[in-house]
Amino acid sequence: MPKYLYVPVLPVRRHAAEAYRDLRPAIRDGVTPLWSLPPHPEAGGARLAAAVRREVAEVSRVQSRGPAWLDAPFADGAQVPVLAEVLAEYAEFGSFRPVTGPLRPAAQQDAARATAVQCGRPLGIRVQVPGEWDPELAEAVGRLVARVRRSAEIELLIDLGSVLGDRPGAHKEALRALDALVPLADWGSVVTIGGGFPQVTAAMLDRGLREEPRRDWEVWHEIRRNLDGRLPALGFGDYGVQRVTALARPYRPDRPDQGGGPEWGYLRYTTDRSYALVKMVHRGPDRTRVNRRAAREILRLPDFRGAAASSGECWLRDCARALTHPAVRAGSDGPGTGNAGTWLRVGNVQHMTHVVRSLGAL
């Protein structure tokens, strides 16, 4: 059994924090998030520190038990000292673990190692493999391991980035990375992460509900089959129900959780084999009825697991059933149909719940 059953890469944003909070305790115990700070272009000093403290505080309130990593993958060299100081505070007083990587500035690597030592926490080494495996990356990881392994426990996070259909050889690149990196250290854990959620356009959803394959899930199973038992404790990670590039959007505190576009968004539902997607609208005179009918399409899926599965399914049921609610028939909106942040939260709750249960059944 892996040390960490499921590792979702989650943005340090309100909808993700609320999704993690809404997981049932038994499910939450199987989830070890890799919280990822958004970019802060051109910010520095006190302004950067205040923004990061505000963002991390949102997550810190829900990450009250269980381990989690906290990373700032988009930080530039000039931001490292400020971020190191702020993240060290949350690592010391919370349950967060620092993260570094082989191609990051030496100052960031040293700061992450120092935080791990000071707090007595493992250090996550996140190795990004967005395309063809580069053997020189193994040399960089080896140099980093040599600097940190005697002072802190280290954990290997192989992040494949996007693993959509245009990258059919993603599992082969993961296997090359594992073959090169696993022998370099006595890793406390090894996890592969892939983002299989598609780029969604309005045209994709104009004809109603659409299903897209769960390539992240398929890739991980292909990796395990090819390993043939050589790494039985390999953990699974993904990017939840957002595409990989969504995490690179700068955070706008004045417009939190904006997603999908100015006039439309979508519900997501994870089945054993696919992501089911159905269009929602943000505005318009018939918004409520359109959105309730969209929720009903999710409920009609043969793979819909029922309202008892999680609070995500419960919300979808209530949203769809309100089509026949007396208040709606009388002309009132009845219970709300949410917004982009709600749809992301609901999607992540049911997705993370389903992944944990699926992994537990293997």
Secondary structure as UniProt FT lines:
FT   STRAND          6..11
FT   HELIX           14..21
FT   HELIX           25..28
FT   TURN            29..30
FT   STRAND          34..36
FT   TURN            41..42
FT   HELIX           45..60
FT   TURN            61..62
FT   STRAND          68..71
FT   TURN            73..74
FT   HELIX           77..79
FT   HELIX           80..93
FT   STRAND          96..100
FT   TURN            102..103
FT   HELIX           106..119
FT   STRAND          123..128
FT   HELIX           135..148
FT   TURN            149..151
FT   STRAND          154..162
FT   TURN            165..166
FT   TURN            168..169
FT   HELIX           170..181
FT   HELIX           182..184
FT   STRAND          190..195
FT   HELIX           202..205
FT   TURN            206..207
FT   STRAND          210..213
FT   HELIX           215..227
FT   TURN            228..229
FT   TURN            232..233
FT   STRAND          235..238
FT   TURN            240..241
FT   HELIX           244..248
FT   TURN            253..254
FT   TURN            256..257
FT   STRAND          264..270
FT   STRAND          274..281
FT   TURN            285..286
FT   HELIX           287..299
FT   TURN            302..303
FT   TURN            307..308
FT   HELIX           311..321
FT   HELIX           322..324
FT   HELIX           326..329
FT   TURN            330..331
FT   HELIX           340..360
//
